[in-house]
Amino acid sequence: MCTPDAPASRVRHAFLEHFGAEPSLLVRAPGRVNLIGEFTDFNDGYCLPCAIDRETVVAARSRQDDQVHVVAVDAGGSPDRFDLSHAID
């Protein structure tokens, strides 16, 4: 279970506050760095990914149109939107 100040709890709360409904999906990806390198072909087949104390959390729910609405909780909660039926600049 998430603590109230955990990133997943903050993201879920921000989604509920901004969009007025619970997200249908809440996913988390742990942070990592590659200490030796990204490309194994440049490192004789070796790389060393290591976990770090950062993570990315995304809350989402489907819409019935081509609109995508996003809010970056860790960037001041500034909203943005774009339409999938148009080219993204």
Backbone as XML, in Angstrom:
<?xml version="1.0"?>
<chain id="A" units="angstrom">
  <residue number="1" name="MET">
    <atom name="N" x="0.836" y="-1.180" z="0.000"/>
    <atom name="CA" x="0.000" y="0.000" z="0.000"/>
    <atom name="C" x="0.882" y="1.246" z="0.000"/>
  </residue>
  <residue number="2" name="CYS">
    <atom name="N" x="0.488" y="2.286" z="-0.731"/>
    <atom name="CA" x="1.266" y="3.508" z="-0.835"/>
    <atom name="C" x="1.046" y="4.400" z="0.377"/>
  </residue>
  <residue number="3" name="THR">
    <atom name="N" x="2.118" y="5.004" z="0.821"/>
    <atom name="CA" x="1.984" y="6.010" z="1.865"/>
    <atom name="C" x="1.463" y="7.291" z="1.231"/>
  </residue>
  <residue number="4" name="PRO">
    <atom name="N" x="0.843" y="8.194" z="2.019"/>
    <atom name="CA" x="0.244" y="9.401" z="1.448"/>
    <atom name="C" x="1.214" y="10.280" z="0.664"/>
  </residue>
  <residue number="5" name="ASP">
    <atom name="N" x="2.504" y="10.265" z="1.013"/>
    <atom name="CA" x="3.455" y="11.107" z="0.293"/>
    <atom name="C" x="4.209" y="10.358" z="-0.807"/>
  </residue>
  <residue number="6" name="ALA">
    <atom name="N" x="3.886" y="9.092" z="-1.019"/>
    <atom name="CA" x="4.539" y="8.323" z="-2.081"/>
    <atom name="C" x="4.154" y="8.891" z="-3.439"/>
  </residue>
  <residue number="7" name="PRO">
    <atom name="N" x="5.068" y="8.824" z="-4.423"/>
    <atom name="CA" x="4.753" y="9.360" z="-5.750"/>
    <atom name="C" x="3.452" y="8.821" z="-6.345"/>
  </residue>
  <residue number="8" name="ALA">
    <atom name="N" x="3.184" y="7.528" z="-6.205"/>
    <atom name="CA" x="1.947" y="6.966" z="-6.765"/>
    <atom name="C" x="0.718" y="7.598" z="-6.125"/>
  </residue>
  <residue number="9" name="SER">
    <atom name="N" x="0.747" y="7.825" z="-4.825"/>
    <atom name="CA" x="-0.382" y="8.468" z="-4.146"/>
    <atom name="C" x="-0.550" y="9.909" z="-4.602"/>
  </residue>
  <residue number="10" name="ARG">
    <atom name="N" x="0.574" y="10.624" z="-4.758"/>
    <atom name="CA" x="0.509" y="12.017" z="-5.222"/>
    <atom name="C" x="-0.059" y="12.102" z="-6.641"/>
  </residue>
  <residue number="11" name="VAL">
    <atom name="N" x="0.369" y="11.191" z="-7.507"/>
    <atom name="CA" x="-0.105" y="11.191" z="-8.898"/>
    <atom name="C" x="-1.590" y="10.846" z="-8.951"/>
  </residue>
  <residue number="12" name="ARG">
    <atom name="N" x="-2.003" y="9.826" z="-8.216"/>
    <atom name="CA" x="-3.419" y="9.446" z="-8.180"/>
    <atom name="C" x="-4.278" y="10.588" z="-7.669"/>
  </residue>
  <residue number="13" name="HIS">
    <atom name="N" x="-3.849" y="11.248" z="-6.606"/>
    <atom name="CA" x="-4.600" y="12.372" z="-6.048"/>
    <atom name="C" x="-4.671" y="13.534" z="-7.049"/>
  </residue>
  <residue number="14" name="ALA">
    <atom name="N" x="-3.560" y="13.837" z="-7.706"/>
    <atom name="CA" x="-3.542" y="14.919" z="-8.699"/>
    <atom name="C" x="-4.465" y="14.604" z="-9.872"/>
  </residue>
  <residue number="15" name="PHE">
    <atom name="N" x="-4.486" y="13.356" z="-10.312"/>
    <atom name="CA" x="-5.375" y="12.943" z="-11.403"/>
    <atom name="C" x="-6.830" y="13.150" z="-10.993"/>
  </residue>
  <residue number="16" name="LEU">
    <atom name="N" x="-7.173" y="12.672" z="-9.814"/>
    <atom name="CA" x="-8.535" y="12.816" z="-9.305"/>
    <atom name="C" x="-8.925" y="14.278" z="-9.183"/>
  </residue>
  <residue number="17" name="GLU">
    <atom name="N" x="-8.024" y="15.096" z="-8.672"/>
    <atom name="CA" x="-8.296" y="16.523" z="-8.503"/>
    <atom name="C" x="-8.434" y="17.244" z="-9.841"/>
  </residue>
  <residue number="18" name="HIS">
    <atom name="N" x="-7.561" y="16.921" z="-10.781"/>
    <atom name="CA" x="-7.566" y="17.636" z="-12.067"/>
    <atom name="C" x="-8.673" y="17.162" z="-13.007"/>
  </residue>
  <residue number="19" name="PHE">
    <atom name="N" x="-8.896" y="15.847" z="-13.074"/>
    <atom name="CA" x="-9.850" y="15.303" z="-14.036"/>
    <atom name="C" x="-11.190" y="14.915" z="-13.431"/>
  </residue>
  <residue number="20" name="GLY">
    <atom name="N" x="-11.303" y="14.936" z="-12.108"/>
    <atom name="CA" x="-12.582" y="14.676" z="-11.451"/>
    <atom name="C" x="-13.017" y="13.224" z="-11.423"/>
  </residue>
  <residue number="21" name="ALA">
    <atom name="N" x="-12.088" y="12.307" z="-11.653"/>
    <atom name="CA" x="-12.403" y="10.873" z="-11.633"/>
    <atom name="C" x="-11.140" y="10.107" z="-11.311"/>
  </residue>
  <residue number="22" name="GLU">
    <atom name="N" x="-11.323" y="8.879" z="-10.854"/>
    <atom name="CA" x="-10.182" y="8.002" z="-10.572"/>
    <atom name="C" x="-9.524" y="7.557" z="-11.884"/>
  </residue>
  <residue number="23" name="PRO">
    <atom name="N" x="-8.204" y="7.394" z="-11.904"/>
    <atom name="CA" x="-7.569" y="6.809" z="-13.091"/>
    <atom name="C" x="-7.921" y="5.326" z="-13.195"/>
  </residue>
  <residue number="24" name="SER">
    <atom name="N" x="-7.990" y="4.818" z="-14.401"/>
    <atom name="CA" x="-8.229" y="3.386" z="-14.578"/>
    <atom name="C" x="-6.920" y="2.617" z="-14.636"/>
  </residue>
  <residue number="25" name="LEU">
    <atom name="N" x="-5.825" y="3.345" z="-14.727"/>
    <atom name="CA" x="-4.512" y="2.727" z="-14.816"/>
    <atom name="C" x="-3.520" y="3.565" z="-14.029"/>
  </residue>
  <residue number="26" name="LEU">
    <atom name="N" x="-2.708" y="2.932" z="-13.219"/>
    <atom name="CA" x="-1.644" y="3.596" z="-12.464"/>
    <atom name="C" x="-0.412" y="2.706" z="-12.577"/>
  </residue>
  <residue number="27" name="VAL">
    <atom name="N" x="0.625" y="3.200" z="-13.244"/>
    <atom name="CA" x="1.821" y="2.392" z="-13.476"/>
    <atom name="C" x="3.059" y="3.101" z="-12.950"/>
  </residue>
  <residue number="28" name="ARG">
    <atom name="N" x="4.057" y="2.308" z="-12.589"/>
    <atom name="CA" x="5.297" y="2.834" z="-12.030"/>
    <atom name="C" x="6.482" y="2.180" z="-12.726"/>
  </residue>
  <residue number="29" name="ALA">
    <atom name="N" x="7.483" y="2.983" z="-13.067"/>
    <atom name="CA" x="8.719" y="2.463" z="-13.633"/>
    <atom name="C" x="9.876" y="2.935" z="-12.754"/>
  </residue>
  <residue number="30" name="PRO">
    <atom name="N" x="10.651" y="2.020" z="-12.200"/>
    <atom name="CA" x="11.776" y="2.428" z="-11.361"/>
    <atom name="C" x="12.863" y="3.092" z="-12.198"/>
  </residue>
  <residue number="31" name="GLY">
    <atom name="N" x="13.579" y="4.006" z="-11.567"/>
    <atom name="CA" x="14.669" y="4.687" z="-12.258"/>
    <atom name="C" x="15.908" y="3.819" z="-12.335"/>
  </residue>
  <residue number="32" name="ARG">
    <atom name="N" x="16.744" y="4.063" z="-13.322"/>
    <atom name="CA" x="17.998" y="3.338" z="-13.450"/>
    <atom name="C" x="18.988" y="4.161" z="-14.256"/>
  </residue>
  <residue number="33" name="VAL">
    <atom name="N" x="20.231" y="3.842" z="-14.104"/>
    <atom name="CA" x="21.306" y="4.406" z="-14.920"/>
    <atom name="C" x="22.144" y="3.247" z="-15.436"/>
  </residue>
  <residue number="34" name="ASN">
    <atom name="N" x="22.811" y="3.462" z="-16.527"/>
    <atom name="CA" x="23.731" y="2.468" z="-17.066"/>
    <atom name="C" x="25.152" y="2.973" z="-16.833"/>
  </residue>
  <residue number="35" name="LEU">
    <atom name="N" x="25.862" y="2.350" z="-15.912"/>
    <atom name="CA" x="27.194" y="2.821" z="-15.538"/>
    <atom name="C" x="28.248" y="2.555" z="-16.602"/>
  </residue>
  <residue number="36" name="ILE">
    <atom name="N" x="28.145" y="1.453" z="-17.309"/>
    <atom name="CA" x="29.144" y="1.151" z="-18.336"/>
    <atom name="C" x="28.713" y="1.705" z="-19.688"/>
  </residue>
  <residue number="37" name="GLY">
    <atom name="N" x="27.430" y="1.717" z="-19.999"/>
    <atom name="CA" x="27.013" y="2.271" z="-21.274"/>
    <atom name="C" x="25.672" y="1.738" z="-21.722"/>
  </residue>
  <residue number="38" name="GLU">
    <atom name="N" x="25.110" y="2.405" z="-22.682"/>
    <atom name="CA" x="23.811" y="2.049" z="-23.235"/>
    <atom name="C" x="23.914" y="0.940" z="-24.280"/>
  </residue>
  <residue number="39" name="PHE">
    <atom name="N" x="24.993" y="0.927" z="-25.037"/>
    <atom name="CA" x="25.069" y="0.063" z="-26.205"/>
    <atom name="C" x="26.075" y="-1.058" z="-25.969"/>
  </residue>
  <residue number="40" name="THR">
    <atom name="N" x="25.583" y="-2.270" z="-25.921"/>
    <atom name="CA" x="26.473" y="-3.402" z="-25.649"/>
    <atom name="C" x="27.478" y="-3.620" z="-26.768"/>
  </residue>
  <residue number="41" name="ASP">
    <atom name="N" x="27.161" y="-3.225" z="-28.001"/>
    <atom name="CA" x="28.105" y="-3.430" z="-29.098"/>
    <atom name="C" x="29.330" y="-2.531" z="-28.962"/>
  </residue>
  <residue number="42" name="PHE">
    <atom name="N" x="29.249" y="-1.422" z="-28.233"/>
    <atom name="CA" x="30.395" y="-0.549" z="-27.998"/>
    <atom name="C" x="31.184" y="-0.978" z="-26.763"/>
  </residue>
  <residue number="43" name="ASN">
    <atom name="N" x="30.640" y="-1.880" z="-25.962"/>
    <atom name="CA" x="31.253" y="-2.260" z="-24.686"/>
    <atom name="C" x="31.582" y="-3.746" z="-24.630"/>
  </residue>
  <residue number="44" name="ASP">
    <atom name="N" x="31.874" y="-4.325" z="-25.761"/>
    <atom name="CA" x="32.202" y="-5.759" z="-25.838"/>
    <atom name="C" x="31.120" y="-6.638" z="-25.216"/>
  </residue>
  <residue number="45" name="GLY">
    <atom name="N" x="29.860" y="-6.223" z="-25.338"/>
    <atom name="CA" x="28.751" y="-7.026" z="-24.844"/>
    <atom name="C" x="28.362" y="-6.765" z="-23.405"/>
  </residue>
  <residue number="46" name="TYR">
    <atom name="N" x="29.044" y="-5.846" z="-22.739"/>
    <atom name="CA" x="28.764" y="-5.602" z="-21.325"/>
    <atom name="C" x="28.070" y="-4.264" z="-21.105"/>
  </residue>
  <residue number="47" name="CYS">
    <atom name="N" x="27.156" y="-4.240" z="-20.178"/>
    <atom name="CA" x="26.603" y="-2.998" z="-19.670"/>
    <atom name="C" x="26.206" y="-3.255" z="-18.220"/>
  </residue>
  <residue number="48" name="LEU">
    <atom name="N" x="26.076" y="-2.202" z="-17.429"/>
    <atom name="CA" x="25.797" y="-2.369" z="-16.013"/>
    <atom name="C" x="24.674" y="-1.426" z="-15.596"/>
  </residue>
  <residue number="49" name="PRO">
    <atom name="N" x="23.402" y="-1.842" z="-15.797"/>
    <atom name="CA" x="22.293" y="-1.011" z="-15.330"/>
    <atom name="C" x="22.161" y="-1.131" z="-13.811"/>
  </residue>
  <residue number="50" name="CYS">
    <atom name="N" x="21.950" y="-0.007" z="-13.161"/>
    <atom name="CA" x="21.801" y="0.027" z="-11.702"/>
    <atom name="C" x="20.565" y="0.832" z="-11.334"/>
  </residue>
  <residue number="51" name="ALA">
    <atom name="N" x="19.816" y="0.333" z="-10.362"/>
    <atom name="CA" x="18.634" y="1.047" z="-9.877"/>
    <atom name="C" x="19.060" y="2.309" z="-9.126"/>
  </residue>
  <residue number="52" name="ILE">
    <atom name="N" x="18.249" y="3.347" z="-9.228"/>
    <atom name="CA" x="18.474" y="4.581" z="-8.473"/>
    <atom name="C" x="17.195" y="4.917" z="-7.715"/>
  </residue>
  <residue number="53" name="ASP">
    <atom name="N" x="17.270" y="5.905" z="-6.859"/>
    <atom name="CA" x="16.143" y="6.257" z="-5.996"/>
    <atom name="C" x="15.172" y="7.237" z="-6.659"/>
  </residue>
  <residue number="54" name="ARG">
    <atom name="N" x="14.895" y="7.046" z="-7.918"/>
    <atom name="CA" x="13.925" y="7.859" z="-8.659"/>
    <atom name="C" x="12.942" y="6.905" z="-9.319"/>
  </residue>
  <residue number="55" name="GLU">
    <atom name="N" x="11.793" y="7.439" z="-9.736"/>
    <atom name="CA" x="10.802" y="6.618" z="-10.423"/>
    <atom name="C" x="9.899" y="7.509" z="-11.262"/>
  </residue>
  <residue number="56" name="THR">
    <atom name="N" x="9.220" y="6.909" z="-12.203"/>
    <atom name="CA" x="8.213" y="7.590" z="-13.000"/>
    <atom name="C" x="6.886" y="6.907" z="-12.725"/>
  </residue>
  <residue number="57" name="VAL">
    <atom name="N" x="5.864" y="7.724" z="-12.442"/>
    <atom name="CA" x="4.520" y="7.200" z="-12.181"/>
    <atom name="C" x="3.563" y="7.870" z="-13.153"/>
  </residue>
  <residue number="58" name="VAL">
    <atom name="N" x="2.714" y="7.077" z="-13.790"/>
    <atom name="CA" x="1.742" y="7.592" z="-14.752"/>
    <atom name="C" x="0.352" y="7.081" z="-14.374"/>
  </residue>
  <residue number="59" name="ALA">
    <atom name="N" x="-0.604" y="8.001" z="-14.341"/>
    <atom name="CA" x="-2.020" y="7.658" z="-14.152"/>
    <atom name="C" x="-2.731" y="7.959" z="-15.460"/>
  </residue>
  <residue number="60" name="ALA">
    <atom name="N" x="-3.666" y="7.109" z="-15.849"/>
    <atom name="CA" x="-4.345" y="7.304" z="-17.137"/>
    <atom name="C" x="-5.750" y="6.726" z="-17.104"/>
  </residue>
  <residue number="61" name="ARG">
    <atom name="N" x="-6.541" y="7.198" z="-18.038"/>
    <atom name="CA" x="-7.842" y="6.586" z="-18.329"/>
    <atom name="C" x="-8.166" y="6.908" z="-19.783"/>
  </residue>
  <residue number="62" name="SER">
    <atom name="N" x="-8.984" y="6.086" z="-20.389"/>
    <atom name="CA" x="-9.295" y="6.264" z="-21.809"/>
    <atom name="C" x="-10.281" y="7.405" z="-22.017"/>
  </residue>
  <residue number="63" name="ARG">
    <atom name="N" x="-10.279" y="7.905" z="-23.247"/>
    <atom name="CA" x="-11.222" y="8.935" z="-23.683"/>
    <atom name="C" x="-11.916" y="8.421" z="-24.935"/>
  </residue>
  <residue number="64" name="GLN">
    <atom name="N" x="-13.001" y="9.053" z="-25.312"/>
    <atom name="CA" x="-13.753" y="8.650" z="-26.493"/>
    <atom name="C" x="-13.421" y="9.493" z="-27.724"/>
  </residue>
  <residue number="65" name="ASP">
    <atom name="N" x="-12.407" y="10.373" z="-27.600"/>
    <atom name="CA" x="-11.998" y="11.201" z="-28.735"/>
    <atom name="C" x="-10.490" y="11.053" z="-28.940"/>
  </residue>
  <residue number="66" name="ASP">
    <atom name="N" x="-9.922" y="11.858" z="-29.812"/>
    <atom name="CA" x="-8.491" y="11.790" z="-30.104"/>
    <atom name="C" x="-7.669" y="12.742" z="-29.243"/>
  </residue>
  <residue number="67" name="GLN">
    <atom name="N" x="-8.247" y="13.281" z="-28.202"/>
    <atom name="CA" x="-7.561" y="14.228" z="-27.327"/>
    <atom name="C" x="-6.715" y="13.499" z="-26.282"/>
  </residue>
  <residue number="68" name="VAL">
    <atom name="N" x="-5.526" y="14.021" z="-26.034"/>
    <atom name="CA" x="-4.679" y="13.552" z="-24.937"/>
    <atom name="C" x="-4.460" y="14.744" z="-24.020"/>
  </residue>
  <residue number="69" name="HIS">
    <atom name="N" x="-4.822" y="14.601" z="-22.757"/>
    <atom name="CA" x="-4.654" y="15.647" z="-21.754"/>
    <atom name="C" x="-3.632" y="15.140" z="-20.744"/>
  </residue>
  <residue number="70" name="VAL">
    <atom name="N" x="-2.614" y="15.943" z="-20.460"/>
    <atom name="CA" x="-1.560" y="15.544" z="-19.536"/>
    <atom name="C" x="-1.324" y="16.622" z="-18.494"/>
  </residue>
  <residue number="71" name="VAL">
    <atom name="N" x="-0.889" y="16.194" z="-17.319"/>
    <atom name="CA" x="-0.516" y="17.103" z="-16.237"/>
    <atom name="C" x="0.772" y="16.563" z="-15.628"/>
  </residue>
  <residue number="72" name="ALA">
    <atom name="N" x="1.796" y="17.397" z="-15.524"/>
    <atom name="CA" x="3.059" y="16.997" z="-14.905"/>
    <atom name="C" x="3.038" y="17.417" z="-13.444"/>
  </residue>
  <residue number="73" name="VAL">
    <atom name="N" x="2.811" y="16.465" z="-12.562"/>
    <atom name="CA" x="2.675" y="16.760" z="-11.135"/>
    <atom name="C" x="3.949" y="17.368" z="-10.571"/>
  </residue>
  <residue number="74" name="ASP">
    <atom name="N" x="5.119" y="16.863" z="-10.991"/>
    <atom name="CA" x="6.374" y="17.365" z="-10.441"/>
    <atom name="C" x="6.881" y="18.619" z="-11.148"/>
  </residue>
  <residue number="75" name="ALA">
    <atom name="N" x="6.125" y="19.148" z="-12.083"/>
    <atom name="CA" x="6.502" y="20.375" z="-12.793"/>
    <atom name="C" x="5.445" y="21.457" z="-12.563"/>
  </residue>
  <residue number="76" name="GLY">
    <atom name="N" x="4.958" y="21.549" z="-11.342"/>
    <atom name="CA" x="4.003" y="22.590" z="-10.995"/>
    <atom name="C" x="2.571" y="22.284" z="-11.372"/>
  </residue>
  <residue number="77" name="GLY">
    <atom name="N" x="2.291" y="21.104" z="-11.876"/>
    <atom name="CA" x="0.923" y="20.734" z="-12.236"/>
    <atom name="C" x="0.403" y="21.414" z="-13.482"/>
  </residue>
  <residue number="78" name="SER">
    <atom name="N" x="1.300" y="21.894" z="-14.313"/>
    <atom name="CA" x="0.904" y="22.582" z="-15.538"/>
    <atom name="C" x="0.271" y="21.602" z="-16.530"/>
  </residue>
  <residue number="79" name="PRO">
    <atom name="N" x="-0.966" y="21.893" z="-16.984"/>
    <atom name="CA" x="-1.623" y="20.984" z="-17.934"/>
    <atom name="C" x="-1.218" y="21.266" z="-19.380"/>
  </residue>
  <residue number="80" name="ASP">
    <atom name="N" x="-1.350" y="20.265" z="-20.213"/>
    <atom name="CA" x="-1.128" y="20.411" z="-21.649"/>
    <atom name="C" x="-2.068" y="19.436" z="-22.334"/>
  </residue>
  <residue number="81" name="ARG">
    <atom name="N" x="-2.288" y="19.620" z="-23.616"/>
    <atom name="CA" x="-3.137" y="18.712" z="-24.384"/>
    <atom name="C" x="-2.730" y="18.745" z="-25.840"/>
  </residue>
  <residue number="82" name="PHE">
    <atom name="N" x="-3.027" y="17.654" z="-26.510"/>
    <atom name="CA" x="-2.803" y="17.585" z="-27.951"/>
    <atom name="C" x="-3.805" y="16.632" z="-28.564"/>
  </residue>
  <residue number="83" name="ASP">
    <atom name="N" x="-3.968" y="16.743" z="-29.871"/>
    <atom name="CA" x="-4.945" y="15.972" z="-30.628"/>
    <atom name="C" x="-4.218" y="14.950" z="-31.487"/>
  </residue>
  <residue number="84" name="LEU">
    <atom name="N" x="-4.505" y="13.689" z="-31.323"/>
    <atom name="CA" x="-3.832" y="12.639" z="-32.066"/>
    <atom name="C" x="-4.169" y="12.634" z="-33.554"/>
  </residue>
  <residue number="85" name="SER">
    <atom name="N" x="-5.225" y="13.310" z="-33.950"/>
    <atom name="CA" x="-5.587" y="13.343" z="-35.359"/>
    <atom name="C" x="-4.826" y="14.429" z="-36.130"/>
  </residue>
  <residue number="86" name="HIS">
    <atom name="N" x="-3.979" y="15.193" z="-35.443"/>
    <atom name="CA" x="-3.167" y="16.241" z="-36.062"/>
    <atom name="C" x="-1.687" y="15.938" z="-35.805"/>
  </residue>
  <residue number="87" name="ALA">
    <atom name="N" x="-0.826" y="16.447" z="-36.664"/>
    <atom name="CA" x="0.608" y="16.285" z="-36.449"/>
    <atom name="C" x="1.021" y="16.992" z="-35.156"/>
  </residue>
  <residue number="88" name="ILE">
    <atom name="N" x="1.907" y="16.376" z="-34.404"/>
    <atom name="CA" x="2.393" y="16.959" z="-33.157"/>
    <atom name="C" x="3.656" y="17.742" z="-33.461"/>
  </residue>
  <residue number="89" name="ASP">
    <atom name="N" x="3.634" y="19.013" z="-33.150"/>
    <atom name="CA" x="4.815" y="19.874" z="-33.407"/>
    <atom name="C" x="5.772" y="19.861" z="-32.250"/>
  </residue>
</chain>
